[in-house]
Amino acid sequence: MATLQFHVVPNAKSDKVVGEHGDTIKIKLRAPAVEGKANTALRCFLAEELNIPKSAIILEHGQRSRHKVIHIEGLSEHDARRRLLVTI
């Protein structure tokens, strides 16, 4: 199981991985940061980018923060990071 940290920027023009932000992966999402919409959009975006089911992505910390800790089942941390950052 991979545990990755993300820095999420809501209300962006498009959904995309921007790069690394310190030890975190920076992601821009179109969804607003209200009523959990950005969290749902993040899970959907990661599932699509990593080609895994949405149920394999668990938001561990950061429900109300831009800094999020996500557990990804079925992938190692190295594989998940490589798959996300190769699209930049």
Secondary structure, DSSP 8 states (H G I E B T S, - for coil): -EEEEEEEE-S-SS-EEEEEETTEEEEE-SS-SSTTHHHHHHHHHHHHHHTS-GGGEEEEE-TTSSEEEEEETTS-HHHHHHHHHTT-
